[in-house]
Amino acid sequence: MNSQTADHPVPDSLRRRVAELLVLRASGHLSDQQRRYPQWELPNSELQRLLQDGIGGVILLGGSAVELQQRTQQLQGWSDQRLLFCADVEEGVGQRFEGASWLVPPLALGRLYQRDPELALDLSERYGRCTGEQARRCGLNWVLGPVCDVNNNPENPVINVRAWGEDPNSGGALAVAFLKGLRQAGVLGCAKHFPGHGDTASDSHLDLPVLPHSRERLEQVELPPFSAAITAGVESVMTAHLVLPELDPQQPATLSKAVLTDLLRDQMGFNGLVVTDALVMEAISARHGAAEAAVLAFEAGADLILMPADADAAIDGLCAGFNSGRLPLERLEESLQRRADALASIPTGAPSGPIVTAADRALEAELVRHSVSIRGETVQANAGINLVRVDALLPGAAALSGWSPALRIPETQGFRSVVLHGEGLSPWSGQPNAPLALDRLGDGAVLLQLFLRGNPFRAGRDAREPWAAAIQQLVALNRLAGVVIYGSPYLWESLQAVLPSGCPAAYSAGQMQEAQHQVLTALFPTASPAGSGGAFTD
C-alpha cells in the first residue's frame, strides 16, 4: 500500500518518515504459531513488510527472556534503521518474559516509603537498574515505566499496585529513583499515564474514564509525579485515555491539544517524546477509526503512535494529513528529531553476560521480605483443602504453575489443592450468608489463598467477590485454616475485621514464586522449603 489514491500519490520518502512514528505490537516468540494474542500481534510476514517500509518501533510481550534476545535480533534484522524496542516491564523484565526477574509491584515500595523512605528510595533505584540492565541484555532499549499515576482510589481496577505511591510525594520520589536506575543501565524510561490515571474507577482498556477534577486539584495530586519525572530528565511520557472536562470536555487526553501541547509541552516544559497509550484500547478504538485516531493524537501533540488498530491505515491517515496541510510538516520533523535524540542518548547493542545475576536474585528476595506481613499463628491443621483463587490464567507472569510453592508446600502438609479462576466453574452458592458452595469443595479445613490485584480487562469483577462473607462462613464452621492474600493491599486491609485473633494470615504484595515461598514457609515452618511432592510426567 504505497499511495492513498491514484490522484494524490504519497511519496515513498514521506511514507517512510511517517512510518517511523509508529510502534507496533509483536509477540516475543519467534514463530507465528506461538502468538498468544493474534488479534493484536501481527504475523511475521506483515511485521517484516512494515519494518522494511520504515516502522520505527516494536512493543513485545510473551516468551522467555532468552527467546526475547533472539526475537529483538530477528526484528532488527528486518529493518535498515535502529528500532525502538519496548515492553510493559513495570515490575521487572520477568513480569512479561519468563526467566528474568519479576519484582514486587511498585506500590509495595510506596508503602515501605511511609516507614523507611531512605530504604525505599535505595530499593527503587536498584529496582530500576535491575530492570534496565536485564532489558538491555534481552535487546530492549525502552522501558515503559515508571507508572506516575497516584493510586489514591482503592477501587481503581487497572492501576492499583502498579503505582509507586498513593500520594504525590512518595509517588514522585520513588519514580525518580527508578528512573535514576534505568539511566544507569542505559535504557529509556517513560512516565505514564499523563496526566494521571490513579483516581479512576473504570478501565480505559474497556471504557473511557472521566476525571472530573479541577486544575487546582490536578496540580496538587496528579501532576507532581510527572513534574518530578520531567525535572529528572525522563525521555518519554505516555498519554492516558481519559477525559478531563476541566481541561478538554470533548477529547480524551491522548487526543487533546489542551492536555498534550498546552499543559505538557508549554506549561510543564516537557521536550521529550510523547507516546500514546495503545490506540487499540476500547477508550479510543470504539470511537475512532485507526486513521483518524492517529491523526488526532499527532495533531494533539503526540510524537509516537503506539499500537494503532491498523498500521497501514494510520500511516495513510497521517500522510493525508501532511499532504492536506492539516498537519504541519514541521511537526513531523520535530517528532522524528525527538526520536533520533532519544536513541542517540543510549548505548547500542546488548551487554554480554547472564540475563539474571546473583545480585538480581538477591534483590528479588529482599524486595519480597520488605513487602510481606505475617500475623497470627502458624497453620495447625495437617489436612484439608488448599483453595487458591487466581485472578488471571494469562501467559507471561503467571503466578501459578504445577510446581508453585502455593500448591506444593500446602500439599506436603496434606492439603488438596483446588484452583479457581474467573473463567472456570464458580465456587459461589448465591447465598449471602454462606456464599461458598462447600459441598463442591469437599471436607476439611480450608487454607484460602487469593491472588487478586488490579488487572486490565477485568473491569474490577474480581473485587466484587464476597470473600469477607466466605471467611465468616468458614470461621462459623470452624473450617478456616488460614488466609493468604497476594497482590492488593486494599483487599488485605478490608479483611482484617473478619479474621479471628490468632488466625494464621499473611499478605504479600508480590505474587511470584519467591513471595509464595517466603509466606508459606512462615505459615508452615515444618514443610520442606522447596515444597516436594507431585507426580513425574513425561
C-alpha positions in Angstrom: 0.0 0.0 0.0 2.1 2.9 -1.3 -0.5 5.6 -2.0 -3.8 6.8 -0.8 -5.4 7.4 -4.2 -4.2 7.5 -7.8 -4.8 11.3 -7.9 -2.8 12.0 -4.7 0.1 9.7 -4.5 2.2 9.7 -1.3 5.9 9.9 -1.9 7.8 6.9 -0.6 10.1 9.3 1.4 7.1 10.8 3.3 5.6 7.5 3.9 8.8 6.0 5.3 9.3 9.1 7.6 5.7 8.8 8.9 6.1 5.1 9.5 9.0 5.9 11.9 6.4 7.3 14.3 4.6 4.0 14.7 5.3 1.4 17.4 3.6 -1.9 16.6 2.8 -4.9 18.8 4.7 -8.1 18.3 4.8 -11.5 20.0 8.1 -12.1 21.9 8.0 -15.6 20.4 9.8 -16.3 17.1 7.0 -18.3 15.5 3.6 -17.2 14.3 2.0 -20.3 15.8 3.2 -19.2 19.3 1.4 -15.9 19.3 -0.7 -15.5 22.4 -2.8 -12.5 21.2 -3.1 -12.8 17.4 -5.8 -10.1 17.4 -3.1 -7.6 18.3 0.2 -9.3 17.2 0.9 -9.2 13.5 2.2 -12.3 11.8 5.9 -12.3 10.8 5.2 -11.6 7.2 3.4 -8.4 8.0 5.9 -7.4 10.6 8.8 -7.9 8.1 7.0 -5.9 5.4 6.2 -3.0 7.8 9.6 -2.9 9.3 11.1 -2.8 5.8 8.7 0.0 5.0 10.1 2.1 7.8 8.1 1.3 11.0 10.2 2.7 13.9 9.4 0.6 16.9 8.1 -2.6 18.4 6.4 -3.4 21.7 6.8 -7.0 22.8 5.1 -9.5 25.0 5.4 -13.2 25.7 8.1 -15.9 25.6 11.2 -16.3 27.6 13.9 -13.8 28.2 16.3 -15.9 26.1 13.8 -16.0 23.3 13.4 -12.2 23.6 17.1 -11.8 22.9 16.7 -13.8 19.6 13.4 -12.0 18.7 14.8 -8.5 19.0 17.8 -9.5 16.8 15.4 -11.0 14.3 13.2 -7.9 14.1 16.2 -5.6 13.9 17.4 -7.6 11.0 14.2 -6.8 9.1 14.9 -3.0 9.4 17.5 -0.7 8.0 17.2 1.7 10.9 17.8 1.5 14.6 14.5 0.4 16.2 12.8 1.3 19.5 12.2 -2.0 21.4 9.9 -1.6 24.4 7.8 -3.6 26.8 5.5 -3.0 29.8 8.0 -4.3 32.2 6.9 -2.1 35.1 7.7 -4.9 37.6 10.9 -6.2 36.0 11.6 -8.0 32.8 10.3 -11.3 34.3 6.8 -9.8 34.6 6.5 -10.3 30.9 9.3 -12.7 29.9 9.9 -15.9 31.8 13.3 -16.5 33.4 14.1 -12.8 34.1 13.4 -11.1 37.4 9.8 -10.5 38.3 9.9 -7.9 41.1 7.2 -6.9 43.7 4.7 -4.3 42.5 5.9 -0.7 42.9 3.1 0.1 45.4 5.0 -2.2 47.9 7.8 0.3 47.9 5.2 3.2 48.2 4.0 1.6 51.4 7.6 1.0 52.6 8.4 4.7 51.9 5.9 5.7 54.7 8.0 3.6 57.2 11.5 4.0 55.8 11.9 6.5 53.0 15.6 6.1 52.7 15.4 2.3 52.3 12.5 2.6 49.8 14.4 5.1 47.6 17.5 2.9 47.6 15.5 -0.2 46.7 13.6 1.8 43.9 16.9 2.8 42.3 18.2 -0.8 42.4 14.8 -1.9 41.0 15.2 0.5 38.1 18.8 -0.6 37.5 17.9 -4.3 37.6 15.0 -3.8 35.2 17.1 -1.7 32.8 20.1 -4.0 32.8 18.0 -7.1 32.1 16.0 -5.2 29.5 19.3 -4.3 27.6 20.6 -7.9 27.9 17.4 -9.0 26.2 17.6 -6.4 23.4 15.1 -3.9 24.8 16.1 -0.2 24.9 12.9 1.4 26.2 11.2 0.5 29.5 7.5 1.7 29.6 7.7 2.8 33.2 7.5 4.2 35.8 3.8 4.5 36.4 3.5 8.0 37.7 -0.2 7.7 38.5 -1.1 8.4 42.1 -3.3 5.5 43.2 -5.4 7.3 45.7 -8.6 5.4 44.7 -8.7 1.9 46.2 -11.4 1.0 43.7 -9.1 1.6 40.8 -9.4 -1.6 38.7 -6.3 -1.1 36.5 -3.6 1.0 38.2 -3.7 -0.3 41.8 -0.4 -1.9 42.8 1.3 -0.7 39.6 1.6 2.8 41.0 4.7 3.9 43.0 2.6 5.7 45.6 -0.8 6.6 47.0 0.2 10.2 47.4 2.1 12.6 45.1 5.2 12.9 47.3 6.1 9.2 47.6 4.9 8.5 44.0 7.2 11.2 42.6 10.2 10.5 44.7 10.2 6.7 44.0 9.5 7.2 40.3 12.6 9.5 40.1 14.7 6.9 41.9 13.5 4.2 39.5 14.4 6.5 36.5 17.9 7.0 38.0 18.4 3.2 37.9 17.2 3.0 34.3 19.6 5.7 33.3 22.5 3.9 34.9 21.5 0.8 32.9 21.4 2.8 29.6 17.8 2.4 28.6 15.0 5.0 28.0 12.2 5.5 30.6 8.6 6.5 30.2 6.4 8.3 32.7 2.8 7.2 32.4 -0.2 7.7 32.1 -0.3 11.5 31.7 -2.0 13.5 33.3 -2.8 10.8 35.8 -5.0 7.6 35.9 -4.9 6.9 39.6 -8.2 8.2 40.7 -10.5 6.4 38.2 -12.9 3.6 38.9 -13.1 2.3 35.3 -10.6 0.7 33.0 -9.6 2.5 29.8 -8.9 -0.8 28.1 -12.7 -1.3 28.2 -14.2 2.2 28.6 -13.4 5.9 28.6 -12.9 7.1 32.2 -13.7 10.7 33.3 -11.6 12.5 35.8 -13.8 15.4 36.9 -11.1 17.3 38.9 -10.3 21.0 38.8 -6.9 22.3 37.6 -6.0 23.1 41.2 -6.7 19.6 42.3 -4.6 18.2 39.4 -1.7 20.4 40.4 -1.9 19.1 44.0 -2.3 15.4 43.3 -2.0 14.1 39.8 0.7 16.3 38.2 3.5 16.4 40.8 5.0 13.0 40.0 5.1 13.8 36.3 6.7 17.2 37.1 9.3 15.4 39.2 10.0 12.9 36.3 10.3 15.7 33.8 12.7 17.6 36.0 14.7 14.3 36.4 15.0 14.1 32.6 12.6 11.3 31.7 12.9 10.7 28.0 9.2 10.0 27.2 5.7 10.5 28.6 2.8 8.2 27.8 -0.7 9.6 27.5 -3.9 8.5 29.3 -7.1 7.5 27.6 -9.4 9.5 29.9 -11.4 12.7 29.8 -10.6 15.7 32.0 -13.6 18.1 31.5 -11.9 21.0 33.2 -9.1 20.8 30.5 -10.9 19.5 27.5 -14.6 18.5 27.7 -14.6 16.9 24.2 -11.4 14.8 23.8 -9.6 12.3 26.0 -6.1 13.3 27.0 -4.5 11.2 24.2 -6.3 13.2 21.6 -6.3 16.6 23.4 -4.1 19.6 22.3 -5.1 21.3 25.6 -3.5 18.4 27.5 -0.6 17.3 25.4 0.6 20.6 23.9 -0.8 23.4 26.2 -0.3 21.6 29.5 2.5 19.0 29.0 4.7 20.9 26.4 4.1 24.6 27.1 3.3 24.8 30.8 5.2 21.9 32.2 8.1 22.3 29.8 8.5 18.7 28.6 10.7 18.5 25.4 11.0 14.7 25.1 8.9 12.1 23.3 5.2 12.0 23.8 3.8 8.5 23.1 0.2 7.5 23.1 -1.1 4.6 25.1 -2.2 1.8 22.9 -4.7 3.1 20.4 -6.4 -0.4 20.1 -7.8 0.1 23.6 -11.6 0.5 23.6 -11.5 4.0 25.0 -10.1 5.1 21.6 -10.9 2.4 19.1 -14.6 2.3 19.9 -14.9 5.9 19.0 -12.4 6.5 16.1 -11.0 4.6 13.2 -7.3 3.8 13.0 -6.5 6.6 10.6 -8.4 9.4 12.4 -7.2 8.2 15.9 -3.6 8.5 14.7 -4.2 12.0 13.1 -6.0 13.3 16.2 -3.2 12.1 18.5 -0.5 13.6 16.4 -2.5 16.8 16.0 -2.8 17.0 19.8 0.9 16.8 20.3 1.9 13.1 20.4 5.1 12.1 18.6 4.8 8.3 18.6 1.7 6.3 17.8 1.5 3.1 19.9 -0.4 0.0 18.7 -2.8 1.5 16.1 -5.6 -0.8 15.2 -4.4 -0.8 11.6 -0.8 0.3 10.9 -1.3 0.9 7.1 -4.5 2.9 7.8 -2.7 5.0 10.4 0.2 5.8 8.0 -2.3 6.6 5.3 -4.2 8.9 7.6 -1.1 10.8 8.8 0.3 11.1 5.2 -3.1 12.6 4.1 -2.9 15.0 7.0 0.5 16.2 6.0 -0.4 16.5 2.3 -3.5 18.5 3.0 -1.8 20.9 5.4 -4.0 19.7 8.4 -0.7 18.5 10.0 2.3 20.8 9.5 5.5 19.1 8.2 7.5 21.0 10.8 5.8 18.8 13.5 6.9 15.7 11.6 10.5 16.9 11.7 10.3 17.8 15.4 8.9 14.3 16.3 11.5 12.5 14.2 14.3 14.6 15.8 13.0 13.8 19.3 13.0 10.1 18.4 16.6 10.3 17.0 17.8 12.3 20.0 16.3 9.7 22.4 18.0 6.8 20.7 21.3 8.7 20.5 21.2 9.2 24.2 21.6 5.5 25.0 24.2 2.9 24.0 23.7 0.5 21.2 23.9 -3.3 21.5 23.3 -5.7 24.3 25.9 -6.2 27.0 27.3 -9.7 27.4 26.8 -11.9 30.5 23.8 -13.8 32.0 20.4 -12.1 31.9 19.9 -12.6 35.6 22.8 -12.1 38.1 23.2 -13.2 41.7 22.7 -9.6 42.7 19.3 -9.6 40.8 18.2 -12.7 42.7 19.2 -11.2 46.0 17.2 -8.1 45.1 14.1 -10.1 44.3 14.2 -11.8 47.7 14.9 -8.6 49.6 12.0 -6.8 48.0 9.7 -9.6 48.9 10.9 -9.6 52.5 10.1 -5.9 52.9 6.6 -6.4 51.4 5.3 -9.4 53.4 3.2 -9.2 56.5 2.6 -12.3 58.7 0.0 -12.2 61.6 -1.5 -14.8 63.9 -0.2 -18.3 64.4 1.2 -21.0 62.1 -1.2 -23.3 60.4 -2.3 -26.1 62.8 -4.3 -28.3 60.5 -2.5 -31.1 58.9 -5.0 -31.9 56.1 -7.8 -30.1 54.3 -8.4 -28.0 51.1 -5.9 -25.6 49.7 -8.4 -23.2 48.0 -6.5 -21.0 45.6 -8.1 -18.2 43.6 -6.1 -16.7 40.8 -7.2 -13.6 39.0 -5.7 -14.5 35.6 -4.6 -17.5 33.7 -2.8 -15.3 31.2 0.7 -16.2 29.9 3.7 -14.2 31.0 4.0 -13.5 34.7 1.7 -16.4 35.6 1.6 -16.7 39.4 0.7 -20.4 39.4 2.3 -23.4 37.7 2.3 -27.0 38.6 5.3 -26.6 40.9 4.4 -23.3 42.6 5.0 -23.1 46.3 1.4 -22.0 46.8 0.4 -25.5 45.7 3.3 -27.7 46.7 4.0 -26.5 50.2 0.4 -27.0 51.5 0.3 -30.3 49.6 3.2 -31.6 51.6 1.1 -31.0 54.7 -1.9 -32.9 53.4 -3.9 -30.1 51.8 -5.6 -30.9 48.5 -5.3 -28.0 46.0 -8.4 -26.6 44.3 -7.7 -23.8 41.9 -10.4 -21.3 41.0 -10.2 -18.7 38.2 -12.6 -16.2 36.6 -13.2 -18.3 33.5 -13.8 -21.6 35.4 -16.6 -23.1 37.5 -18.0 -20.8 40.1 -17.4 -21.6 43.8 -20.4 -19.5 44.8 -23.7 -20.7 46.1 -25.6 -17.5 45.7 -26.5 -17.4 49.4 -25.3 -14.2 51.1 -24.6 -15.7 54.5 -23.0 -18.9 53.1 -21.5 -17.8 49.8 -19.0 -20.7 49.3 -20.6 -23.8 47.9 -18.6 -26.1 50.2 -20.3 -29.2 49.0 -18.4 -28.8 45.7 -15.1 -28.5 47.5 -15.1 -31.4 50.0 -14.5 -31.8 53.7 -11.7 -30.5 55.9 -10.1 -27.2 57.0 -9.7 -24.6 54.2 -6.5 -22.7 53.6 -7.6 -19.7 51.5 -5.0 -18.2 49.1 -6.2 -15.2 47.0 -4.1 -14.0 44.1 -6.0 -10.8 43.4 -4.7 -7.4 42.2 -5.8 -4.8 39.7 -5.7 -6.3 36.2 -6.7 -4.7 32.9 -9.7 -6.1 31.0 -11.3 -7.4 34.2 -13.3 -4.3 34.9 -13.0 -4.9 38.6 -15.0 -8.0 38.5 -12.8 -9.8 41.0 -13.3 -7.1 43.6 -17.0 -7.9 43.8 -16.5 -11.4 45.0 -17.7 -11.9 48.7 -14.5 -13.1 50.3 -15.3 -11.4 53.6 -18.5 -13.4 53.9 -16.8 -16.5 52.8 -14.2 -16.2 55.6 -17.0 -15.6 58.1 -18.8 -18.7 56.8 -15.6 -20.8 57.3 -15.0 -19.3 60.8 -18.5 -20.2 61.8 -18.0 -23.8 60.7 -14.5 -23.9 62.4 -13.0 -24.7 59.0 -10.7 -21.8 58.4 -7.1 -23.0 58.4 -5.6 -19.7 57.3 -5.7 -16.8 54.8 -3.1 -15.5 52.4 -3.5 -12.5 50.1 -1.1 -11.9 47.2 -1.5 -8.6 45.5 -4.0 -6.0 46.5 -3.3 -4.3 49.9 -6.8 -3.0 49.8 -8.3 -6.5 49.9 -6.0 -7.5 52.8 -7.0 -4.4 54.8 -10.7 -4.9 54.1 -10.5 -8.5 55.5 -8.8 -7.6 58.8 -12.1 -7.1 60.6 -13.3 -10.6 59.9 -10.1 -12.5 60.6 -10.2 -14.0 64.1 -7.4 -13.1 66.5 -4.6 -15.6 66.1 -5.8 -16.9 62.7 -2.8 -17.7 60.5 -2.8 -14.9 57.9 -0.3 -13.3 55.6 -0.1 -10.7 52.9 2.4 -10.3 50.1 2.4 -7.5 47.5 4.0 -9.9 45.1 2.5 -13.0 43.5 5.7 -14.6 42.2 7.3 -17.8 43.4 9.7 -16.1 45.8 6.7 -14.4 47.5 4.8 -17.6 47.8 7.9 -19.4 49.2 8.5 -16.7 51.9 4.9 -16.6 53.0 4.2 -20.3 53.1 7.4 -21.4 54.8 6.4 -18.9 57.6 2.9 -20.4 57.9 4.2 -24.0 57.5 7.6 -23.9 59.3 8.0 -27.7 59.2 7.3 -28.0 55.5 10.1 -28.8 53.0 11.4 -25.4 51.9 11.1 -26.4 48.2 7.7 -28.0 48.6 8.4 -31.5 47.4 5.8 -33.9 46.1 3.8 -34.2 42.9 3.9 -36.8 40.2 6.5 -37.1 37.5 5.2 -36.7 34.0 6.9 -37.3 30.7 
